Amino acid sequence: MKTRYLYLLIFILAVSDLLIVNVSYLGTFYYFVADDSRLQGIYMDGLIVSNLIWLVSSFFCKLYTEKTVRRIDFIYSATLKSFLLHFALFACYTAFFKEKAISREFLLVMYIGLSLCLFVSRFLGTFFENRLLRYFKASRPVAVLGMNKMGLRLAAFFEQKKNQYEFNGFLDDSEELSIGEDGRLLPMVCQQIEVAAKSGIQEVYVPLTPENMANANVLLREGERQCVRMKFVPDLTGTLVTPFKLSYMEEFPVISMRHDPLEEIENRFKKRIFDIVFSLLAIVFVLSWLYPIIGLIIKIQSPGPILFKQKRDGRNNQTFYCYKFRSMKVNNESDTRQATKNDDRITPIGRFIRRTSLDELPQFFNVLFGDMSVVGPRPHPLSLTKQYREIIDQYMVRHFLKSGITGWAQVNGFRGETKDPELMRKRVEYDVWYLENWSIWLDVRIILQTVINMIKGEENAY
């Protein structure tokens, strides 16, 4: 329910946070460098960058959204994420532009002040929100018509959301709609709607099963006659046994049976920006010097190209060339035979880079080109896709996403050779879970776990 108090709250939160960012920065500036005219220009440029980074960070972390501001724990969580992302990006800015270097002492004091101010503002914000709720009377009076299973679920929902809804009970305690044989509402129901209107109830929620959809107009006319908004909740629990999402394609209602956050263009945009930034950092700071070293050793140990490329199945089952450092002698079985333990095709350097996953690093070019993502289901050779799509349920669901250099299945131990279909089934299970539970922070967690696994070495990496 969107109300004027909610938009005012978001506006106040955004403006006060931006003010805190500037006050924290300027306060530290006047303490450290206000008297040094040579540094003033550098630090003022930093102030502009700091503001821009805060806007980007708060956008990516959804700090100023309706969902976030409705719950104080969401506000604290989103604030912490925004703060950490701001720190990381601003630190990168100061590192990349050395001629505009800002001292570590300045950054330390500034971020301590910023964290304290944000923390205090959240306490004050809670108090201020309670005052706003009282002043604007944001809890809207509602009632439910029909005491069936969906009606009881609605009542429980309203009771949990007391800061948004004032639940006034059920207008009708029967499970079915009280419609007469002539298609009209029974007088008792009309009287209840009239009483509800006189008592200040603004909205009445009506659970509707598919067979009762035709009666919606009767209820709508009676509610409007009493100046009560009638809200109809489709009750498909008896028809659809799995969770579903209802959305609209212009005038067409559409039911989606699988939760897929990356169907939303906003989330795909965030993931793509993350992929581009992360892959560029990996290419510039790692591959730029590691590529010549590994490439030279590969050439010395075995004739052939430095990179191995192979067709793999990616998003929407579209094929692409996946790049890796060549870890085997050149052979004709690469597309049909998986690598096994003690495989005689693997070169000495190949054994090392496979065990440490360094052979996957050229795939950052795949990420940059848009064929892959940093995190996602691992791409399989075409022969494996053809084999397993026929015997493993939901195998092709993993192809709704871009393939990844690393993935949720891999950090949970499901990587390497997959002779046993049950191992592939578990891998698919983890990939589908990732699809349904994606978030930027899950990607970060998977990347960190991947780095830890690379350092420790993995049993199934051969």
C-alpha positions as CSV (number, residue, x, y, z in Angstrom):
1,M,0.0,0.0,0.0
2,K,1.6,3.2,-1.1
3,T,0.8,6.3,1.0
4,R,1.9,9.9,1.2
5,Y,3.7,9.2,4.5
6,L,5.7,6.5,2.8
7,Y,6.9,8.7,0.0
8,L,7.7,11.5,2.5
9,L,9.7,9.0,4.6
10,I,11.7,7.9,1.5
11,F,12.4,11.5,0.6
12,I,13.5,12.4,4.1
13,L,15.7,9.4,4.4
14,A,17.4,10.0,1.0
15,V,18.0,13.7,1.7
16,S,19.3,13.2,5.3
17,D,21.7,10.4,4.1
18,L,23.1,12.7,1.4
19,L,23.5,15.4,4.0
20,I,25.3,13.0,6.3
21,V,27.7,11.9,3.6
22,N,28.6,15.6,2.9
23,V,28.8,16.6,6.5
24,S,31.1,13.6,7.3
25,Y,33.4,14.4,4.4
26,L,33.5,18.2,4.9
27,G,34.0,17.8,8.7
28,T,37.0,15.6,8.1
29,F,38.2,17.9,5.4
30,Y,38.2,21.0,7.6
31,Y,40.0,19.0,10.4
32,F,42.8,17.7,8.1
33,V,43.4,19.8,5.0
34,A,41.4,23.1,5.1
35,D,44.6,25.1,5.6
36,D,46.5,23.4,2.8
37,S,45.5,25.2,-0.4
38,R,47.5,22.7,-2.6
39,L,45.2,19.8,-1.6
40,Q,41.8,21.6,-1.5
41,G,41.1,21.0,-5.2
42,I,41.9,17.3,-4.9
43,Y,39.7,16.8,-1.8
44,M,36.8,18.8,-3.4
45,D,36.9,16.6,-6.4
46,G,36.7,13.7,-3.9
47,L,33.6,15.2,-2.4
48,I,31.8,15.2,-5.8
49,V,32.9,11.6,-6.4
50,S,31.8,10.6,-2.9
51,N,28.3,11.9,-3.5
52,L,28.0,10.2,-6.9
53,I,29.2,6.9,-5.4
54,W,26.7,7.1,-2.6
55,L,23.9,7.6,-5.1
56,V,25.1,4.5,-7.0
57,S,25.6,2.4,-3.9
58,S,22.2,3.2,-2.4
59,F,20.6,2.5,-5.8
60,F,22.3,-0.9,-6.1
61,C,21.4,-1.8,-2.5
62,K,17.8,-0.7,-2.9
63,L,18.1,1.6,0.2
64,Y,15.3,4.0,-0.9
65,T,12.6,1.6,-1.9
66,E,9.1,0.9,-0.6
67,K,10.1,-2.6,0.6
68,T,13.1,-1.4,2.5
69,V,11.7,1.5,4.4
70,R,8.7,-0.6,5.6
71,R,11.0,-2.6,7.9
72,I,13.7,-1.3,10.2
73,D,15.8,-4.4,9.8
74,F,15.7,-4.0,6.0
75,I,16.8,-0.4,6.4
76,Y,19.8,-1.3,8.6
77,S,20.8,-4.1,6.3
78,A,20.6,-1.9,3.1
79,T,22.4,0.9,4.9
80,L,25.3,-1.4,5.9
81,K,25.5,-2.7,2.3
82,S,25.5,0.8,0.9
83,F,28.2,1.9,3.3
84,L,30.5,-1.0,2.5
85,L,30.0,-0.6,-1.2
86,H,30.7,3.1,-0.9
87,F,33.9,2.4,1.0
88,A,35.0,-0.2,-1.6
89,L,34.3,2.1,-4.6
90,F,35.8,5.2,-3.1
91,A,38.9,3.3,-2.1
92,C,39.2,2.1,-5.7
93,Y,38.9,5.7,-6.8
94,T,41.7,6.9,-4.6
95,A,43.9,3.9,-5.7
96,F,43.3,4.4,-9.4
97,F,43.9,8.1,-9.4
98,K,47.1,8.4,-7.5
99,E,47.6,12.0,-8.5
100,K,44.4,12.6,-6.6
101,A,45.4,10.5,-3.6
102,I,43.5,11.0,-0.4
103,S,45.3,10.1,2.8
104,R,44.4,6.9,4.7
105,E,44.0,8.9,7.9
106,F,41.4,11.1,6.2
107,L,39.5,8.0,4.9
108,L,39.6,6.3,8.3
109,V,38.2,9.3,10.2
110,M,35.7,10.1,7.5
111,Y,34.3,6.6,7.4
112,I,34.2,6.3,11.2
113,G,32.2,9.5,11.3
114,L,29.9,8.4,8.4
115,S,29.1,5.1,10.1
116,L,28.3,6.7,13.4
117,C,26.1,9.4,11.8
118,L,24.2,6.8,9.8
119,F,23.7,4.6,12.8
120,V,22.4,7.5,14.9
121,S,20.2,8.7,12.1
122,R,18.5,5.3,12.0
123,F,17.6,5.5,15.6
124,L,16.2,9.0,15.1
125,G,14.5,7.8,12.0
126,T,12.6,5.1,13.9
127,F,11.2,7.7,16.3
128,F,10.4,10.1,13.4
129,E,8.6,7.3,11.5
130,N,6.4,6.6,14.5
131,R,5.4,10.2,14.7
132,L,4.6,10.2,10.9
133,L,2.5,7.1,11.3
134,R,0.4,8.8,14.0
135,Y,0.1,12.1,12.1
136,F,-0.8,10.6,8.7
137,K,-2.9,7.7,10.0
138,A,-1.1,5.4,7.6
139,S,-2.9,2.3,8.9
140,R,-5.8,1.8,6.6
141,P,-9.0,0.2,7.9
142,V,-9.7,-3.0,6.1
143,A,-12.0,-6.0,6.4
144,V,-12.3,-9.5,4.7
145,L,-15.4,-10.9,3.1
146,G,-15.4,-14.7,3.4
147,M,-13.9,-16.9,6.2
148,N,-12.3,-19.5,3.9
149,K,-8.7,-20.6,3.9
150,M,-7.6,-17.6,1.8
151,G,-9.6,-15.2,4.0
152,L,-7.9,-16.6,7.1
153,R,-4.5,-16.1,5.4
154,L,-5.4,-12.5,4.5
155,A,-6.4,-11.9,8.1
156,A,-3.1,-13.2,9.4
157,F,-1.3,-11.0,6.9
158,F,-3.2,-7.9,8.0
159,E,-2.4,-8.7,11.7
160,Q,1.3,-8.9,10.9
161,K,1.2,-5.6,9.1
162,K,-0.4,-3.5,11.8
163,N,1.6,-0.4,10.9
164,Q,0.0,-0.5,7.4
165,Y,-3.4,-2.1,7.9
166,E,-6.0,-1.8,10.6
167,F,-7.9,-5.2,10.4
168,N,-11.5,-4.9,11.5
169,G,-12.5,-8.6,11.1
170,F,-14.7,-10.6,8.7
171,L,-17.9,-9.2,7.2
172,D,-19.2,-12.7,6.5
173,D,-18.2,-15.9,8.4
174,S,-19.2,-18.3,5.7
175,E,-16.7,-20.0,3.4
176,E,-18.6,-19.4,0.2
177,L,-19.9,-16.0,-1.2
178,S,-23.4,-15.3,0.0
179,I,-25.0,-15.0,-3.5
180,G,-28.7,-15.7,-4.0
181,E,-30.1,-17.9,-6.8
182,D,-31.0,-14.7,-8.8
183,G,-27.3,-13.7,-8.8
184,R,-27.7,-10.9,-6.2
185,L,-26.0,-10.5,-2.8
186,L,-28.1,-11.6,0.2
187,P,-29.5,-8.7,2.2
188,M,-27.3,-9.7,5.2
189,V,-24.1,-9.2,3.2
190,C,-25.3,-5.8,1.9
191,Q,-26.1,-4.7,5.4
192,Q,-22.6,-5.7,6.5
193,I,-20.9,-3.8,3.8
194,E,-23.1,-0.7,4.7
195,V,-22.1,-1.1,8.4
196,A,-18.5,-1.4,7.4
197,A,-18.7,1.8,5.4
198,K,-20.3,3.7,8.2
199,S,-17.6,2.5,10.6
200,G,-14.8,3.9,8.4
201,I,-13.6,0.8,6.6
202,Q,-12.1,1.9,3.3
203,E,-11.2,-1.4,1.7
204,V,-12.8,-4.9,1.7
205,Y,-10.8,-7.8,0.5
206,V,-12.6,-10.7,-1.1
207,P,-11.0,-14.1,-1.8
208,L,-12.3,-15.4,-5.2
209,T,-12.0,-18.9,-6.4
210,P,-12.1,-19.4,-10.3
211,E,-15.8,-20.5,-10.1
212,N,-16.7,-17.3,-8.2
213,M,-15.0,-14.9,-10.6
214,A,-18.3,-14.1,-12.3
215,N,-19.7,-12.7,-9.1
216,A,-17.0,-10.0,-8.7
217,N,-19.2,-7.4,-10.5
218,V,-22.0,-7.9,-8.1
219,L,-19.8,-7.3,-5.1
220,L,-18.0,-4.4,-6.9
221,R,-21.3,-2.6,-7.5
222,E,-22.5,-3.0,-3.9
223,G,-19.2,-1.8,-2.5
224,E,-19.1,1.3,-4.7
225,R,-22.7,2.1,-3.8
226,Q,-21.5,2.3,-0.2
227,C,-18.2,4.1,-1.2
228,V,-16.1,1.1,-0.2
229,R,-13.3,-0.1,-2.4
230,M,-13.6,-3.8,-3.1
231,K,-10.3,-5.7,-3.6
232,F,-10.4,-9.2,-5.1
233,V,-7.7,-11.7,-4.3
234,P,-7.6,-14.7,-6.7
235,D,-7.7,-17.9,-4.7
236,L,-6.0,-20.4,-6.9
237,T,-4.7,-22.6,-4.0
238,G,-7.1,-25.4,-5.0
239,T,-6.0,-25.3,-8.6
240,L,-2.2,-24.6,-8.4
241,V,-0.3,-26.6,-5.9
242,T,3.1,-24.9,-6.4
243,P,4.0,-21.3,-5.5
244,F,3.2,-18.8,-8.3
245,K,3.6,-15.2,-9.2
246,L,0.8,-13.2,-10.8
247,S,1.8,-10.3,-13.1
248,Y,0.2,-8.4,-16.0
249,M,1.2,-8.1,-19.6
250,E,-0.9,-5.0,-20.4
251,E,-4.5,-6.3,-20.0
252,F,-3.4,-10.0,-19.8
253,P,-2.9,-11.6,-16.3
254,V,0.1,-13.9,-16.4
255,I,1.0,-16.6,-13.9
256,S,4.6,-17.6,-13.4
257,M,5.2,-20.8,-11.6
258,R,8.9,-20.2,-10.9
259,H,10.5,-17.3,-9.0
260,D,13.3,-15.9,-11.2
261,P,14.7,-12.6,-10.0
262,L,16.9,-12.2,-13.1
263,E,13.7,-12.0,-15.2
264,E,13.6,-8.4,-14.0
265,I,15.5,-6.1,-16.2
266,E,16.7,-4.1,-13.2
267,N,18.4,-7.2,-11.7
268,R,19.9,-8.2,-15.0
269,F,21.3,-4.7,-15.4
270,K,22.9,-4.8,-11.9
271,K,24.4,-8.2,-12.6
272,R,25.8,-7.1,-16.0
273,I,27.4,-4.0,-14.5
274,F,28.9,-6.1,-11.7
275,D,30.2,-8.6,-14.4
276,I,31.8,-5.9,-16.5
277,V,33.5,-4.2,-13.5
278,F,34.7,-7.4,-12.0
279,S,36.0,-8.9,-15.2
280,L,37.8,-5.7,-16.1
281,L,39.5,-5.7,-12.7
282,A,40.5,-9.4,-13.2
283,I,41.9,-8.8,-16.7
284,V,43.8,-5.7,-15.8
285,F,45.3,-6.7,-12.5
286,V,45.6,-10.5,-12.9
287,L,45.5,-11.7,-16.5
288,S,47.7,-8.9,-17.7
289,W,50.8,-10.4,-16.1
290,L,49.7,-14.0,-15.5
291,Y,48.7,-14.7,-19.1
292,P,52.2,-14.4,-20.5
293,I,53.7,-16.5,-17.7
294,I,51.2,-19.4,-18.0
295,G,51.2,-19.1,-21.8
296,L,55.0,-19.4,-22.0
297,I,55.0,-22.5,-19.7
298,I,52.2,-24.1,-21.8
299,K,54.1,-23.5,-25.0
300,I,57.3,-25.0,-23.5
301,Q,55.6,-28.2,-22.1
302,S,53.4,-29.0,-25.1
303,P,53.1,-27.8,-28.7
304,G,49.8,-26.1,-29.6
305,P,47.8,-23.0,-28.8
306,I,47.8,-21.3,-25.4
307,L,44.0,-21.1,-25.2
308,F,41.6,-24.0,-25.6
309,K,38.2,-23.1,-27.0
310,Q,35.2,-25.3,-27.0
311,K,31.5,-24.9,-27.9
312,R,29.3,-24.8,-24.8
313,D,25.6,-24.3,-24.2
314,G,24.8,-21.0,-22.5
315,R,21.8,-18.8,-21.8
316,N,18.6,-19.8,-23.7
317,N,20.5,-22.8,-24.9
318,Q,22.6,-20.6,-27.3
319,T,26.1,-22.0,-28.1
320,F,29.2,-19.9,-27.6
321,Y,33.0,-20.6,-27.6
322,C,34.2,-21.0,-24.0
323,Y,37.9,-20.1,-23.5
324,K,40.4,-21.8,-21.0
325,F,44.1,-22.1,-20.7
326,R,45.0,-25.3,-22.5
327,S,45.8,-27.9,-19.8
328,M,46.0,-31.0,-22.1
329,K,48.1,-32.1,-25.0
330,V,46.3,-31.5,-28.2
331,N,43.9,-34.4,-28.8
332,N,40.8,-35.4,-30.7
333,E,38.7,-36.5,-27.7
334,S,38.2,-33.1,-26.0
335,D,34.6,-32.9,-27.1
336,T,33.6,-36.4,-26.1
337,R,35.7,-37.5,-23.2
338,Q,35.7,-35.8,-19.8
339,A,38.9,-35.3,-17.9
340,T,39.5,-38.0,-15.3
341,K,41.9,-38.5,-12.4
342,N,45.4,-39.2,-13.5
343,D,44.4,-38.4,-17.1
344,D,47.5,-39.0,-19.3
345,R,46.4,-36.1,-21.6
346,I,47.0,-33.5,-18.9
347,T,50.3,-31.7,-18.9
348,P,52.3,-30.8,-15.7
349,I,51.3,-27.1,-15.9
350,G,47.8,-28.3,-16.8
351,R,47.5,-30.3,-13.6
352,F,48.5,-27.3,-11.5
353,I,46.2,-24.8,-13.2
354,R,43.2,-27.2,-13.1
355,R,43.7,-27.9,-9.4
356,T,43.9,-24.2,-8.7
357,S,41.1,-23.3,-11.3
358,L,43.6,-20.9,-13.0
359,D,42.7,-22.5,-16.3
360,E,39.3,-20.8,-16.1
361,L,40.7,-17.2,-16.0
362,P,40.4,-16.6,-19.7
363,Q,36.7,-16.9,-19.3
364,F,36.7,-13.3,-18.0
365,F,36.9,-12.4,-21.7
366,N,33.7,-14.4,-22.2
367,V,32.2,-12.4,-19.4
368,L,33.3,-9.1,-20.9
369,F,31.9,-10.2,-24.3
370,G,28.5,-11.0,-22.7
371,D,28.5,-14.8,-23.3
372,M,29.0,-15.6,-19.6
373,S,28.6,-14.2,-16.1
374,V,31.1,-14.3,-13.3
375,V,28.7,-16.4,-11.3
376,G,26.2,-18.8,-12.8
377,P,25.7,-22.5,-13.8
378,R,28.9,-23.9,-15.3
379,P,28.6,-24.4,-19.1
380,H,28.8,-28.0,-20.3
381,P,30.0,-29.4,-23.6
382,L,27.3,-30.0,-26.2
383,S,27.6,-33.7,-25.8
384,L,26.8,-33.6,-22.0
385,T,23.8,-31.3,-22.6
386,K,22.4,-33.7,-25.1
387,Q,23.0,-36.6,-22.8
388,Y,21.6,-35.2,-19.5
389,R,18.7,-33.2,-20.8
390,E,16.9,-36.5,-21.6
391,I,17.4,-38.1,-18.2
392,I,17.5,-35.3,-15.6
393,D,14.4,-33.4,-14.7
394,Q,14.9,-29.5,-14.8
395,Y,18.3,-29.9,-16.4
396,M,17.5,-27.2,-19.0
397,V,16.2,-24.8,-16.4
398,R,19.9,-23.9,-15.7
399,H,20.0,-22.5,-19.2
400,F,17.6,-19.7,-18.3
401,L,20.8,-18.0,-16.9
402,K,24.1,-17.1,-18.4
403,S,26.8,-19.6,-17.7
404,G,29.3,-18.7,-14.9
405,I,33.0,-19.0,-14.3
406,T,32.0,-20.3,-10.9
407,G,28.6,-21.2,-9.3
408,W,26.6,-22.3,-6.3
409,A,27.0,-25.9,-7.2
410,Q,30.8,-25.6,-7.5
411,V,31.4,-24.0,-4.2
412,N,29.3,-26.7,-2.6
413,G,31.6,-29.4,-3.9
414,F,29.8,-30.4,-7.2
415,R,32.5,-29.8,-9.8
416,G,34.7,-31.9,-12.0
417,E,33.9,-35.3,-13.6
418,T,30.2,-36.3,-13.6
419,K,30.0,-40.0,-14.6
420,D,27.2,-40.6,-12.0
421,P,23.9,-39.1,-13.1
422,E,23.1,-38.6,-9.5
423,L,26.0,-36.2,-9.1
424,M,24.7,-34.2,-12.1
425,R,21.2,-34.2,-10.6
426,K,22.6,-32.6,-7.4
427,R,24.5,-30.1,-9.5
428,V,21.3,-29.1,-11.3
429,E,19.5,-28.9,-8.0
430,Y,22.0,-26.3,-6.7
431,D,21.9,-24.4,-10.0
432,V,18.1,-24.1,-9.9
433,W,18.3,-23.0,-6.3
434,Y,20.7,-20.2,-7.4
435,L,18.4,-19.2,-10.2
436,E,15.4,-18.8,-7.7
437,N,17.4,-17.1,-5.0
438,W,19.8,-14.8,-6.9
439,S,21.1,-11.6,-5.4
440,I,24.3,-9.5,-5.9
441,W,25.3,-10.4,-2.3
442,L,24.9,-14.1,-3.1
443,D,27.2,-13.6,-6.1
444,V,29.8,-11.9,-3.8
445,R,29.5,-14.8,-1.3
446,I,30.1,-17.4,-4.1
447,I,33.1,-15.5,-5.4
448,L,34.7,-15.3,-1.9
449,Q,34.1,-19.0,-1.3
450,T,35.6,-19.7,-4.8
451,V,38.8,-17.8,-3.9
452,I,39.0,-19.7,-0.6
453,N,38.6,-23.0,-2.4
454,M,41.3,-22.0,-4.9
455,I,43.8,-21.4,-2.1
456,K,42.9,-24.6,-0.3
457,G,42.8,-26.7,-3.5
458,E,39.8,-28.9,-4.4
459,E,39.6,-32.6,-4.3
460,N,37.5,-32.9,-7.5
461,A,39.7,-30.5,-9.5
462,Y,41.8,-32.6,-11.8
